[in-house]
Amino acid sequence: MIKKSVLIFVLLLLVGCHAKKSVIVTQKDSRYNSSKYKRNSSSTPSKPIAVNGTVNDYIANYKEVAMSNMKNYGIPASIILAQGILESGAGKGSLAATANNHFGIKCHADWTGESVLKDDDSAQECFRKYNDPAESFKDHATFLTGRNRYASLFELPQDDYEAWAKGLRLAGYATDPNYPEKLISYIERYELYQYDSQVLGKKFTLNKKKMEAAPVADSSTQGEYEVQKGDTLFSIAKKFNLSLEDIKQKNNMIDNSLYVGQKLRLK
């Protein structure tokens, strides 16, 4: 009888230990799976976020090279910066990101360097690719100084940014009829003319009233809109009587994030 009782006790002890071990393993597995899930969740790439001050950051990064090019090549620093902001979306556009091309310069027959293809006036046009933005700024200067069609620009006063902006359009730098107004808008809104004055050793006075009245340039007449400071996807959709999803689909957007200078397709 005693042996039988001992045998039953041993069996109960073994069963209890096995059950406790199963609970521990289950708990460990639960903790491991929870930790694994968290790791996978945190490794998911975050969506791009529009950052305020993108244009100001761009100016801070490139104002010195713009003033240096003004001294060496005679192109107003204000024009250099305004073109860079407009053509590259303040450094956030696709050409700037993939090719360090800040001025939208196409290949042309004399280009022997690397290139990328991008839809522009026509499908899959050839654009120059650079190793870094500094090469793009230098090539922009040599591009303007080395072509006869831009020669008349260098007869203009270096502090007359309005004449330079209009002269670039007349010389064929861009096909957008609103190109001069866009450059002038950036120059006046961000006080870029101060860098011309610094190079020329002239005093400058900020005309706040003129800056506030600067026109907001866009290219909506050509089926595009250039994102301005303060724009949201909702405000743009409302302005052009489009749905949010329609704009996102036309521009292959994954969320509602925008950046100043971004060009959105509307048609």
C-alpha positions as CSV (number, residue, x, y, z in Angstrom):
1,M,0.0,0.0,0.0
2,I,2.9,2.3,0.9
3,K,4.7,1.5,-2.4
4,K,1.5,2.3,-4.3
5,S,1.2,5.7,-2.5
6,V,4.8,6.5,-3.3
7,L,4.4,5.6,-6.9
8,I,1.3,7.9,-7.2
9,F,3.1,10.7,-5.5
10,V,6.1,10.4,-8.0
11,L,3.8,10.4,-11.0
12,L,2.0,13.5,-9.7
13,L,5.3,15.3,-9.2
14,L,6.5,14.4,-12.7
15,V,3.2,15.7,-14.3
16,G,3.4,19.0,-12.3
17,C,7.0,19.6,-13.3
18,H,6.1,19.0,-17.0
19,A,3.2,21.4,-16.8
20,K,5.3,24.1,-15.2
21,K,8.0,23.7,-17.8
22,S,5.4,24.1,-20.6
23,V,4.2,27.3,-19.1
24,I,7.7,28.7,-18.9
25,V,8.4,27.8,-22.5
26,T,5.1,29.3,-23.6
27,Q,6.0,32.5,-21.8
28,K,9.4,32.6,-23.4
29,D,8.0,32.1,-26.8
30,S,5.5,34.8,-26.2
31,R,8.2,37.3,-25.1
32,Y,10.3,36.3,-28.1
33,N,7.5,36.8,-30.6
34,S,6.6,40.1,-29.0
35,S,10.2,41.3,-29.2
36,K,10.5,40.1,-32.8
37,Y,7.3,41.9,-33.8
38,K,8.6,45.1,-32.3
39,R,11.9,44.8,-34.2
40,N,10.1,44.4,-37.5
41,S,7.8,47.3,-36.7
42,S,10.6,49.7,-35.9
43,S,12.6,48.7,-39.0
44,T,9.8,49.8,-41.4
45,P,11.0,52.9,-43.3
46,S,9.3,56.1,-42.2
47,K,7.4,58.1,-44.9
48,P,9.0,61.3,-46.1
49,I,7.9,64.4,-44.0
50,A,7.8,67.9,-45.4
51,V,10.2,70.1,-43.4
52,N,9.6,73.8,-42.9
53,G,12.6,75.9,-43.8
54,T,13.7,73.8,-46.7
55,V,14.5,76.8,-48.8
56,N,16.3,78.6,-46.0
57,D,18.4,75.6,-45.5
58,Y,19.2,75.5,-49.2
59,I,20.3,79.2,-49.1
60,A,22.4,78.6,-46.0
61,N,24.2,75.7,-47.7
62,Y,24.9,77.3,-51.1
63,K,25.0,81.1,-50.6
64,E,28.9,81.0,-50.4
65,V,29.3,79.1,-53.6
66,A,26.8,81.4,-55.3
67,M,28.8,84.5,-54.2
68,S,32.0,82.8,-55.2
69,N,30.6,82.1,-58.7
70,M,29.4,85.7,-59.0
71,K,32.9,86.9,-58.3
72,N,34.5,84.4,-60.8
73,Y,31.9,84.4,-63.6
74,G,29.8,87.5,-63.2
75,I,26.5,85.8,-62.6
76,P,24.4,87.4,-59.8
77,A,24.4,85.3,-56.7
78,S,20.7,86.0,-56.4
79,I,20.0,84.5,-59.8
80,I,22.2,81.4,-59.1
81,L,20.3,80.7,-55.8
82,A,16.9,81.4,-57.3
83,Q,17.5,79.1,-60.2
84,G,18.9,76.4,-57.9
85,I,15.8,76.6,-55.6
86,L,13.4,76.6,-58.6
87,E,15.1,73.9,-60.7
88,S,16.0,71.5,-57.9
89,G,13.0,72.0,-55.6
90,A,15.5,73.4,-53.0
91,G,17.6,70.3,-53.4
92,K,14.7,67.9,-52.9
93,G,13.7,67.3,-56.5
94,S,14.4,64.0,-58.3
95,L,17.2,65.4,-60.5
96,A,19.0,66.8,-57.5
97,A,18.6,63.6,-55.5
98,T,19.6,61.2,-58.3
99,A,22.0,63.2,-60.3
100,N,23.2,66.2,-58.2
101,N,21.8,68.3,-61.0
102,H,20.5,71.6,-59.4
103,F,19.9,73.6,-62.5
104,G,18.0,71.3,-64.8
105,I,20.8,71.3,-67.4
106,K,20.3,68.8,-70.2
107,C,23.0,66.8,-71.9
108,H,23.4,68.7,-75.2
109,A,25.9,67.5,-77.8
110,D,29.0,68.6,-76.0
111,W,28.3,66.6,-72.8
112,T,30.6,63.6,-72.3
113,G,29.9,62.9,-68.6
114,E,27.3,60.6,-67.0
115,S,23.6,61.3,-67.5
116,V,20.1,60.3,-66.4
117,L,16.8,60.2,-68.3
118,K,13.8,62.1,-67.1
119,D,10.5,63.2,-68.6
120,D,10.5,67.0,-69.3
121,D,9.3,68.9,-72.4
122,S,9.5,65.4,-74.0
123,A,9.6,61.9,-72.7
124,Q,12.9,60.5,-71.3
125,E,15.1,63.5,-72.0
126,C,18.8,63.3,-71.2
127,F,20.1,65.3,-68.2
128,R,23.6,65.8,-66.9
129,K,24.7,63.9,-63.8
130,Y,27.3,65.1,-61.4
131,N,29.4,63.6,-58.6
132,D,28.3,66.3,-56.1
133,P,26.3,69.6,-56.1
134,A,29.5,71.7,-56.3
135,E,30.1,70.3,-59.8
136,S,26.5,71.3,-60.8
137,F,27.1,74.9,-59.6
138,K,30.4,75.2,-61.5
139,D,28.8,73.6,-64.7
140,H,25.9,76.1,-64.5
141,A,28.4,79.0,-64.5
142,T,30.5,77.6,-67.4
143,F,27.3,76.7,-69.3
144,L,26.1,80.4,-69.2
145,T,29.5,81.9,-69.9
146,G,30.4,79.5,-72.6
147,R,27.4,80.0,-74.9
148,N,26.8,82.9,-77.3
149,R,23.1,83.0,-76.7
150,Y,23.7,84.1,-73.1
151,A,26.3,86.7,-74.0
152,S,23.8,89.6,-73.7
153,L,23.2,88.7,-70.1
154,F,26.7,89.8,-69.1
155,E,26.1,93.3,-70.4
156,L,23.5,93.7,-67.7
157,P,24.2,95.2,-64.3
158,Q,25.0,92.4,-61.8
159,D,22.6,93.8,-59.3
160,D,19.7,94.0,-61.7
161,Y,18.2,90.6,-60.9
162,E,14.9,91.4,-62.7
163,A,16.7,92.0,-66.0
164,W,18.7,88.8,-65.6
165,A,15.6,86.8,-64.8
166,K,13.9,88.0,-68.0
167,G,17.0,87.7,-70.0
168,L,17.4,84.0,-69.1
169,R,13.9,83.3,-70.4
170,L,14.5,85.3,-73.6
171,A,17.8,83.5,-74.2
172,G,16.0,80.1,-74.1
173,Y,17.1,78.8,-70.7
174,A,13.5,77.7,-69.9
175,T,10.3,77.2,-71.9
176,D,8.1,78.2,-69.0
177,P,6.6,81.6,-69.8
178,N,6.4,82.4,-66.0
179,Y,10.1,81.6,-65.4
180,P,11.2,85.2,-64.8
181,E,8.4,85.8,-62.3
182,K,9.2,82.6,-60.4
183,L,12.9,83.6,-60.1
184,I,12.0,87.2,-59.0
185,S,9.5,85.8,-56.5
186,Y,12.1,83.7,-54.8
187,I,14.7,86.5,-54.9
188,E,12.4,89.0,-53.2
189,R,10.7,86.6,-50.8
190,Y,14.0,85.3,-49.4
191,E,16.0,88.6,-49.9
192,L,18.5,86.9,-52.1
193,Y,19.6,90.3,-53.6
194,Q,21.5,90.9,-50.4
195,Y,24.2,88.5,-51.6
196,D,24.7,90.5,-54.8
197,S,25.2,93.6,-52.7
198,Q,27.7,91.8,-50.5
199,V,29.8,90.8,-53.5
200,L,29.6,94.2,-55.1
201,G,30.4,95.9,-51.7
202,K,27.1,97.9,-51.8
203,K,24.7,98.6,-49.0
204,F,21.3,97.2,-49.4
205,T,17.9,98.0,-47.8
206,L,15.3,95.3,-47.3
207,N,12.0,96.3,-48.8
208,K,9.6,94.4,-46.6
209,K,6.5,95.8,-48.4
210,K,7.8,94.7,-51.8
211,M,8.6,91.2,-50.4
212,E,5.1,90.8,-49.0
213,A,3.6,91.7,-52.3
214,A,5.8,89.4,-54.3
215,P,3.6,87.3,-56.6
216,V,3.3,83.6,-55.9
217,A,4.5,81.9,-59.1
218,D,3.0,78.7,-60.5
219,S,2.9,76.9,-63.8
220,S,-0.7,75.7,-63.5
221,T,-1.4,77.0,-67.0
222,Q,0.8,74.2,-68.3
223,G,-0.9,71.5,-66.3
224,E,1.5,71.8,-63.4
225,Y,1.7,73.6,-60.1
226,E,4.8,74.5,-58.1
227,V,4.3,74.0,-54.4
228,Q,4.7,77.2,-52.4
229,K,5.4,77.8,-48.7
230,G,2.2,77.2,-46.7
231,D,0.6,74.9,-49.3
232,T,-1.0,71.6,-48.3
233,L,-2.2,68.9,-50.6
234,F,-5.8,69.7,-49.5
235,S,-5.5,73.4,-50.3
236,I,-4.0,72.6,-53.8
237,A,-6.8,70.1,-54.5
238,K,-9.4,72.6,-53.5
239,K,-7.8,75.3,-55.6
240,F,-7.9,73.3,-58.7
241,N,-11.1,71.4,-58.0
242,L,-9.4,68.0,-57.8
243,S,-9.6,65.2,-55.3
244,L,-6.6,64.3,-53.1
245,E,-6.4,60.8,-54.5
246,D,-6.4,62.2,-58.1
247,I,-3.4,64.4,-57.4
248,K,-1.6,61.6,-55.6
249,Q,-2.2,59.2,-58.4
250,K,-1.0,61.6,-61.1
251,N,2.2,62.2,-59.1
252,N,2.9,58.7,-57.8
253,M,2.7,60.0,-54.2
254,I,2.5,57.6,-51.3
255,D,1.3,60.2,-48.8
256,N,0.3,63.8,-48.5
257,S,3.9,65.2,-47.9
258,L,5.0,68.2,-50.0
259,Y,8.1,70.3,-50.3
260,V,8.6,73.9,-51.5
261,G,9.4,73.9,-55.2
262,Q,7.8,70.5,-55.9
263,K,6.1,70.4,-59.2
264,L,2.8,68.6,-59.3
265,R,1.1,67.3,-62.4
266,L,-2.6,68.5,-62.6
267,K,-3.6,67.0,-65.9
